Amino acid sequence: MDGNLRKYFGRLTGGMAATAAFALLVVAAPASADTGDEVPVGTRLAARTHPAVQLTSITYSGEVVVPSSQAKEAAWDQLTNDATRAVLAGKIPSDERSIAKFLFQRVAADVDRYLQPVGPERTVKAQVGGMCTGWWVTPDGYMVTGAHCVEMSNEELSQTFAQQALEKFNKQDAKDMINALRNFEADKEMIELVQQIYVTFNSTHLEIRGLRKSLSVLQSLPGGGVDKTAKEVPAELVSVGESYPGKDFALLKVNGQQNLPTVPLGDDADVQTGDTLYISGFPGLVTNTPWFSIESKLDPALTEGPYNAKRSTQEGVPYIQTQAPSYHGNSGGPVFSRAGKVVGMLIAGTVSENGEASENESFVLPVSIIKEKLNEKNVKPAASLTTTKYNEALDDFFQRHYKDALPKFREVQALFPGHPYVAKYITDSQQAISSGKDETPQPVWLWAAVGAGVLIVIGGGVLLLLLMRRRRKSSSPQGRSPSPSYGGPYPGVNGGGFPAQAGGGYDRQAVNGQVLHELPGLPQGWQPQSLPPANGHQPGRAAGGYEAARSHDHDSQRPGGGYDPQRPDGATQYVRPAPSPYGQQRSQAAAGQGPGDSGAPDVADLEREIAELRRQLQHRQPEA
């Protein structure tokens, strides 16, 4: 193709590239879809992590044996004498109630000095325990929790059994002692004081026989969700560390599990002082409160607070101090960074003077210790396919892409039918679609098809243009050499040519003895094609460097036998008008002009100028 056609084709293909780039941008548009209102970090984090957080249970069962009590006579006689002297000295009032209160306070302060165990023994079957929080670390059933959540010391067991199993005995023993004081009516304060005496005596002398311990995880039935259908699934204790302030870590294994939801482990360096920490778990103030439904008790809570400082116990165990609130039952729960990775496990909290949990400070075992303990048992944390698909579905859900989220939630349900939350998300997605709230973008393949269609149309247009130009070129008259293009070199003798004038303009040149100035509206470098000779004969070149027109009608040397028409008197040739520059291409000799310099002239103005020039030349008088 000639130079001008190359330029035109270059501009056209440049347009194609721009259009193709636009098409690619359109195809990429779904990736930058509007995510809607910003979802709070806590909301997104709770949705992602709660499925892997479970309520754990430890249960001790056995027979609790306590002896009967008997007063030590010598000690009671001494106590009676002390009371008499106190009344005579005016230290206590002389009424019966004041004297009884003095006696019971002395006994409660040192129970074993005044009471001794005797037969018969009393036995009661009892079951005690507690609940904590654990979380799945592998899809096949490995769970992490706190050491103090899976075992209790002998002292703790005695206290727990005394509190939960001996209440009946304590009340009966206190009633018998008060009845021994004839004609004495005890008020509430006195009853509580006497009961405390037997709480201390019975818990000190109890014996637990046939003790059995069991660990379990509270899981829902397949498809049941987190509700009253949840059941306890036995768990095996794989590894246990030392309770706080030691490395308070325990590893459980629930057999027969697959595709469990899991949470990812981070690193200690993921968080630092000032960062926000998020604790997930089951606060005892909910699980131990009778007013809440079972369904709500089985839903973990999320609390948050700042990372205050890094501490170390006297044994050298690192702990993180945080102001994220925690309560009894939260123990063993995972602690997350803002990115949703586990950075530690909640172990302990500060306790007020009366034994109540305080929200002021909580203490977190760093994730490095958790990884250390997992490595000791060659347990490798892993993300389950359930979790991967569930998180993808949540991302779509929070962007209101409900049509994309729905099939993914269904896939999660198929992978793990017992998933506690997926059924609710399926329902919510269906309702959002039905109510017209879905904002799912068109699929990528559709955008790609649109882009491909645009490219096909452009390519077809270019092909059609090339075919039309080829047909036009092939249909030009045979036997006549094409006229030189405007702005290109002018052909001279023997096919030579002059280069275009400097600057591409039309310099003044002698035409038949006259000077022809640049015509307005003509392109730079335009030159007339065939002008009549100045003197009627045929020199080698006309003045001004133009080739003189031939005087005969036919030229046997001219390819194709072309001819030039003559005036009737044969004196002068007709001037063959040059074709309109509109649609013509510049020759390769003018290719030095850049595309920006080759602006096309107005077609109507150009044709008018050519017509006027031809009219003036035709009406000139032949020279003598």
Stockholm file with secondary structure:
# STOCKHOLM 1.0

chainA/1-624         MDGNLRKYFGRLTGGMAATAAFALLVVAAPASADTGDEVPVGTRLAARTHPAVQLTSITYSGEVVVPSSQAKEAAWDQLTNDATRAVLAGKIPSDERSIAKFLFQRVAADVDRYLQPVGPERTVKAQVGGMCTGWWVTPDGYMVTGAHCVEMSNEELSQTFAQQALEKFNKQDAKDMINALRNFEADKEMIELVQQIYVTFNSTHLEIRGLRKSLSVLQSLPGGGVDKTAKEVPAELVSVGESYPGKDFALLKVNGQQNLPTVPLGDDADVQTGDTLYISGFPGLVTNTPWFSIESKLDPALTEGPYNAKRSTQEGVPYIQTQAPSYHGNSGGPVFSRAGKVVGMLIAGTVSENGEASENESFVLPVSIIKEKLNEKNVKPAASLTTTKYNEALDDFFQRHYKDALPKFREVQALFPGHPYVAKYITDSQQAISSGKDETPQPVWLWAAVGAGVLIVIGGGVLLLLLMRRRRKSSSPQGRSPSPSYGGPYPGVNGGGFPAQAGGGYDRQAVNGQVLHELPGLPQGWQPQSLPPANGHQPGRAAGGYEAARSHDHDSQRPGGGYDPQRPDGATQYVRPAPSPYGQQRSQAAAGQGPGDSGAPDVADLEREIAELRRQLQHRQPEA
#=GR chainA/1-624 SS CCHHHHHHHHHHHHHHHHHHHHHHHHHHGGGGCCCCSCCCHHHHHHHHHGGGEEEEEEEEEEEEEEEEEEECHHHHHHHHHHHHHHHHTTSSCSSHHHHHHHHHHHHHHSHHHHEEEEEEEEEEEEEEEEEEEEEECSTTSEEEECGGGTCCCHHHHHHHHHHHHSHHHHHHHHHHHHHHSTTCCCCHHHHHHHHHHHHHHHHHHCEEEEEEEEEEEEECCTTTCSSTTCEEEEEEEEEECCCTTSCCCEEEECSSCCSCCCCCBCCGGGCCTTCEEEEEECCHHHHTCTTSCHHHHTSCEEEEEEEEEEEECTTCCEEEEECSCCCTTCTTCEEECTTSCEEEEEEEEEECTTSCEEEEEEEEEEHHHHHHHHHHTTCCCCCCHHHHHHHHHHHHHHTTCHHHHHHHHHHHHHHCTTCSSHHHHHHHHHHHHHTTCCCCCCCHHHHHHHHHHHHHHHHHHHHHHHHHHHHHHHTSCTTSCCCCCTTSCEECGGGCEECCCGGGCCCCEEETTEEECCCTTCCTTCCCSCCCCSSSSCCSEETTTEECCCCSSBCTTSGGGCBCCBCTTSSSBCCCCCCCSTTCCCCGGGTTSCGGGCCCCCHHHHHHHHHHHHHHHHTSCCCC
#=GC SS_cons         CCHHHHHHHHHHHHHHHHHHHHHHHHHHGGGGCCCCSCCCHHHHHHHHHGGGEEEEEEEEEEEEEEEEEEECHHHHHHHHHHHHHHHHTTSSCSSHHHHHHHHHHHHHHSHHHHEEEEEEEEEEEEEEEEEEEEEECSTTSEEEECGGGTCCCHHHHHHHHHHHHSHHHHHHHHHHHHHHSTTCCCCHHHHHHHHHHHHHHHHHHCEEEEEEEEEEEEECCTTTCSSTTCEEEEEEEEEECCCTTSCCCEEEECSSCCSCCCCCBCCGGGCCTTCEEEEEECCHHHHTCTTSCHHHHTSCEEEEEEEEEEEECTTCCEEEEECSCCCTTCTTCEEECTTSCEEEEEEEEEECTTSCEEEEEEEEEEHHHHHHHHHHTTCCCCCCHHHHHHHHHHHHHHTTCHHHHHHHHHHHHHHCTTCSSHHHHHHHHHHHHHTTCCCCCCCHHHHHHHHHHHHHHHHHHHHHHHHHHHHHHHTSCTTSCCCCCTTSCEECGGGCEECCCGGGCCCCEEETTEEECCCTTCCTTCCCSCCCCSSSSCCSEETTTEECCCCSSBCTTSGGGCBCCBCTTSSSBCCCCCCCSTTCCCCGGGTTSCGGGCCCCCHHHHHHHHHHHHHHHHTSCCCC
//
